[in-house]
Amino acid sequence: MRVPEIEKTNPVADRPKLSIIAPFYNEEDSIRPLHAAIVAAITPLQVPFEMVFVDDGSKDETLARATEIARSDPRVRVVRFRRNYGQTSAMAAGIEHANGEILVTMDGDLQNDPADIENFLAKMDEGFDIVVGWRHRRQDELLTRQIPSRIANWLIGKVTGVPIKDNGCSLKAFRASLIKQIPLYSEMHRFIPAIASIAGPRIAEIKVRHHARQFGQSKYGLSRIYKVLLDLMVIKTIASFTTRPLLCFALLSMVPALIGVIALTSALWAGLAGPDDMPMPIAGSGVIFLTSALILFFSGALGELVFKFGDIREREFARLTERVIRANEAEDPRIGA
C-alpha cells in the first residue's frame, strides 16, 4: 500500500503572521463551532492568519468535517494521522506544517476560548517569546483534574525552575523561530516552557477563560500522572545535561563504582588468608556494581554520540502516516487510508 506523500508549502510566499494549531481526536461535534469561534475572534484583529487542524487518528466523523471546512475556507489545512499518536505528536505535526510567525496552540474540545488570542498577540508584541495561558477558573473535576494538576504544576516549577502556574493549559503562543527548534515527543507539550528555558526566552503568563466540555468525553485522567513524572525526570536531565550527557552518566556511575570497588577489595583482602575464606556473595555483589557502573558510563558515551550526530523520534515515524489536506484537494481524503 502506497503511503501518500506530504504536500510541502512555500514558507515565504503569503506567509501569515499567525498560525492557530488545534489537535482533534474524536471531536466531530466540536470542530465546526471551534472554526467559527476562531474566525469570529481573529477576523476583527485584521491579522493574516491560518488554521492547522490535526486529526489524530479519529474514529468518528472528525476528519470528514475538518476536510469540508478546509475546502470551504482556504485558511484551513488539515493534517491527518492514520492512527492515534497522542496530543504531543499532533501538536508537533501542526507546528511543523504551520507557516506563521507566531504559533498559537489550543485544544480542539472548545474548552479554550479563541477570544483570548488577542491578549496573547498583545503580549507577544511586548517582546515575549512564549506566552502561557493560566486557567484561573478551571471548569474541570476537582479531584481527578484540578488537584492533581496543582500538585503537578508545583512540582514542575520546583524541579525545572520555571514557575508556570498552569503547564497543562494548551492555549499558548510561541515565536515560530523558537518552537520549531524544540523536539516534542511523549507528553512533552506541557513542558515546552521548561525545555525552551535552555535558550533563555522571555516567558509570560496570562489569565485565560476556560469553558466546561460541551461534547464528547475527556481523553485524560489520573492514568497520565506517571507519564508526567517520567517526562519530568527527562526534562530535568535535558535541562541540566543537554550538551554533556557523558558527565551526567559518569556522575551516576560513581556511586556503584565506589561500592563495587569496596566490595571487591574487602573480598580479595579476606581471600588472602585462604581461598576458602573469600566471601563470594560480597565478591559477586562487587562485580555486579562495577558492571552497572560501566553500563552507566557507556550509556553516557552513547548519549554523546546521539547529541552530536542526531537521533530518531516518534515524530519521524508519524510522518509516514500523516497527510495534509487543503482546500483545493478534490479527492476523497479516505483514499489510501
C-alpha positions in Angstrom: 0.0 0.0 0.0 1.4 3.3 -1.0 1.8 5.9 1.7 0.6 9.4 0.5 3.4 12.0 0.4 3.1 15.1 2.5 2.5 18.2 0.3 5.0 20.9 1.0 4.1 24.6 1.3 6.1 27.7 0.5 7.1 29.2 3.8 7.9 32.6 2.3 5.1 33.4 -0.2 2.0 34.8 1.5 3.3 33.9 5.0 0.6 34.7 7.6 1.5 36.4 10.8 -0.5 34.0 12.9 -1.0 30.2 12.8 -3.6 28.6 15.1 -2.9 24.9 15.7 -5.6 22.6 17.2 -5.4 18.8 17.5 -8.6 16.8 17.4 -9.4 13.2 18.4 -13.0 12.1 18.1 -14.3 15.7 18.3 -16.8 15.7 15.4 -19.3 17.9 17.3 -16.6 20.4 18.3 -14.7 21.2 15.2 -17.3 23.3 13.4 -18.0 25.5 16.4 -14.3 25.9 17.1 -13.7 27.0 13.5 -16.5 29.5 13.7 -15.2 30.8 17.1 -11.7 31.3 15.7 -12.9 33.2 12.7 -15.1 35.4 14.8 -12.3 36.2 17.2 -9.4 36.8 14.8 -11.0 38.4 11.8 -11.7 41.8 13.6 -8.0 41.9 14.5 -7.1 42.3 10.8 -4.2 39.9 11.2 -3.3 37.5 8.4 -3.8 34.0 9.9 -4.2 30.4 9.1 -5.6 27.4 10.9 -3.9 24.0 11.1 -6.3 21.3 12.3 -4.6 18.0 13.1 -6.8 14.8 13.1 -5.1 12.5 15.5 -6.5 9.2 14.1 -10.1 9.9 14.9 -12.6 7.1 14.5 -15.7 9.3 14.1 -16.5 12.0 11.5 -13.9 14.5 12.7 -11.8 14.1 9.6 -14.7 14.4 7.2 -15.9 17.6 8.8 -12.4 19.0 9.0 -12.0 18.3 5.3 -15.3 20.1 4.5 -14.1 23.1 6.4 -10.8 23.1 4.6 -12.4 23.0 1.2 -14.7 26.0 2.1 -12.1 28.0 3.9 -8.6 28.3 2.2 -7.1 29.5 5.6 -7.6 26.0 7.0 -5.3 23.0 6.4 -5.8 19.5 7.8 -3.0 17.2 8.9 -4.2 13.6 9.1 -2.8 10.7 11.1 -3.9 7.2 10.2 -3.8 6.2 13.9 -3.8 7.9 17.3 -0.3 9.2 18.2 -1.3 11.4 21.1 -1.6 15.1 21.7 2.1 15.9 21.7 2.7 14.3 18.3 -0.4 16.0 16.9 0.8 19.4 18.1 4.3 18.7 16.8 2.9 17.9 13.3 0.8 21.1 13.4 3.8 23.1 14.4 5.8 21.6 11.6 3.2 22.5 9.0 2.4 26.0 10.3 3.7 28.9 8.3 3.0 31.8 10.7 5.5 34.0 12.5 3.5 33.4 15.8 2.1 30.0 16.5 -0.9 29.6 18.9 -1.8 26.1 20.1 -5.1 25.2 21.7 -7.3 22.2 22.4 -10.0 21.2 20.0 -12.7 20.5 22.6 -14.0 24.1 22.9 -12.6 24.5 26.5 -10.1 27.1 25.3 -11.6 30.4 24.2 -10.2 31.8 20.9 -11.2 35.3 22.1 -8.2 35.2 24.4 -5.8 35.0 21.4 -5.9 38.8 21.1 -4.3 39.1 24.6 -1.6 36.6 23.6 -0.7 38.7 20.5 -0.6 41.8 22.6 1.9 40.1 25.0 4.0 38.9 22.0 4.2 42.5 20.7 5.7 43.4 24.1 8.7 41.3 23.2 7.9 38.0 24.8 8.9 34.7 23.1 6.4 32.4 24.9 3.1 33.3 26.4 1.3 30.7 28.5 -2.3 30.6 29.4 -3.5 30.2 33.0 -6.9 28.7 33.6 -7.5 30.5 36.8 -11.2 29.5 36.9 -10.9 26.0 35.6 -14.1 24.2 34.7 -12.9 20.6 35.4 -13.5 17.9 38.0 -11.8 18.9 41.3 -10.5 15.6 42.5 -9.5 14.0 39.2 -8.3 17.0 37.3 -7.7 20.2 39.3 -6.0 18.9 42.5 -3.5 16.6 40.6 -2.8 19.5 38.2 -2.0 21.9 41.0 0.4 19.4 42.6 2.0 18.7 39.2 2.4 22.4 38.4 4.1 23.0 41.8 6.4 20.0 41.3 7.3 21.0 37.7 8.1 24.5 38.9 10.4 23.3 41.7 12.2 20.7 39.5 12.6 22.8 36.3 13.0 26.3 37.9 10.3 27.7 35.6 7.4 28.7 37.8 4.4 28.3 35.5 1.0 28.1 37.2 -0.7 26.0 34.6 1.7 23.9 32.4 -1.3 21.8 31.3 -3.1 24.6 29.5 -2.8 24.0 25.8 -3.5 27.7 24.9 -0.1 29.0 24.4 1.7 31.4 21.9 5.2 30.9 20.6 7.5 32.6 18.2 7.9 30.1 15.3 11.7 30.6 15.2 11.8 29.2 18.7 9.2 26.5 18.9 10.2 24.8 15.6 13.6 24.1 17.1 12.2 22.3 20.2 11.9 18.5 19.9 8.5 17.2 21.1 7.6 13.6 22.0 5.9 11.5 24.6 3.8 14.0 26.8 6.3 16.9 26.3 3.9 19.5 25.0 3.2 20.6 28.6 6.9 21.1 29.3 7.7 23.4 26.4 8.4 26.5 28.6 10.8 24.3 30.7 12.6 22.9 27.6 12.8 26.3 26.0 14.3 27.8 29.1 17.6 26.3 28.0 17.7 29.0 25.3 16.7 31.8 27.7 13.5 33.0 26.1 11.2 35.7 27.7 8.2 33.9 29.1 4.9 35.5 30.2 1.7 34.0 31.7 -1.8 35.5 31.4 -5.2 34.5 32.7 -7.5 32.9 30.2 -11.1 31.7 30.2 -11.9 28.1 30.5 -15.2 26.5 29.5 -16.8 23.2 30.5 -16.6 20.5 27.9 -19.7 20.6 25.7 -19.4 17.5 23.6 -17.7 14.1 23.9 -15.6 12.8 26.8 -12.3 13.9 28.2 -9.3 11.9 26.9 -7.3 12.4 30.1 -7.4 11.1 33.6 -5.3 10.1 36.6 -3.6 7.5 34.4 -1.4 10.1 32.8 0.3 11.1 36.2 3.0 8.5 35.9 3.8 9.7 32.3 4.1 13.3 33.6 6.5 12.2 36.4 8.7 10.2 33.9 8.8 13.1 31.5 9.6 15.5 34.3 12.7 13.4 35.1 13.7 13.5 31.4 13.2 17.3 31.3 15.4 17.8 34.4 18.1 15.7 32.8 17.8 17.5 29.5 17.9 20.9 31.1 20.9 20.1 33.3 23.0 17.9 31.0 21.6 18.7 27.5 25.1 19.3 26.0 27.1 16.9 28.2 25.3 13.6 28.8 28.6 11.8 29.5 29.1 14.0 32.6 25.6 13.1 33.9 26.1 9.4 33.5 29.6 9.5 34.7 28.4 11.1 38.0 25.7 8.5 38.3 28.2 5.7 37.8 30.5 6.9 40.6 28.3 5.5 43.4 28.0 1.9 42.1 31.7 2.0 41.1 32.7 3.0 44.6 30.5 0.3 46.2 31.9 -2.2 43.7 35.5 -1.4 44.5 34.9 -1.5 48.2 33.1 -4.9 48.0 35.8 -6.5 45.7 38.7 -5.1 47.8 37.2 -6.4 51.0 36.5 -9.8 49.4 40.0 -10.1 48.0 41.6 -9.0 51.3 39.7 -11.6 53.1 40.7 -14.2 50.5 44.4 -13.6 51.2 44.0 -15.6 54.3 42.9 -18.6 52.2 40.7 -19.4 49.2 38.0 -20.8 51.5 37.8 -17.6 53.4 36.8 -15.4 50.4 33.1 -14.2 50.8 31.7 -15.0 47.4 28.4 -13.1 47.9 30.3 -9.9 48.6 32.7 -10.5 45.7 29.7 -11.2 43.4 28.0 -8.0 44.6 31.2 -6.1 43.8 31.2 -7.4 40.3 27.6 -6.5 39.7 28.1 -2.9 41.0 31.2 -2.4 38.8 29.3 -3.8 35.8 26.4 -1.4 36.5 28.9 1.5 36.7 30.4 0.5 33.3 26.9 0.3 31.7 26.1 3.8 33.0 29.4 5.2 31.8 29.0 3.8 28.3 25.3 4.9 28.2 26.7 8.4 28.7 29.2 7.9 25.8 26.2 6.7 23.7 24.4 9.9 24.7 27.3 12.0 23.5 27.1 10.3 20.1 23.4 10.8 19.8 23.8 14.5 20.8 26.5 15.1 18.2 25.1 13.1 15.3 21.3 13.2 15.7 18.5 11.0 17.0 15.3 9.3 16.0 12.0 10.3 17.4 8.4 9.0 17.2 7.6 12.1 15.1 9.7 10.7 12.3 7.5 7.6 12.2 4.4 9.6 12.5 5.4 11.4 9.3 5.0 8.1 7.4 1.3 8.1 8.1 0.3 11.8 8.1 -1.3 13.7 5.2 -2.1 17.3 4.6 -5.5 18.2 3.1 -6.0 21.6 1.5 -9.0 23.5 0.2 -8.1 22.7 -3.5 -7.8 19.0 -2.9 -10.7 17.3 -4.7 -10.1 13.6 -4.0 -11.7 11.6 -1.1 -9.4 12.0 2.0 -10.1 8.4 2.9 -8.4 7.0 -0.2 -5.1 5.4 0.6 -6.0 5.0 4.4 
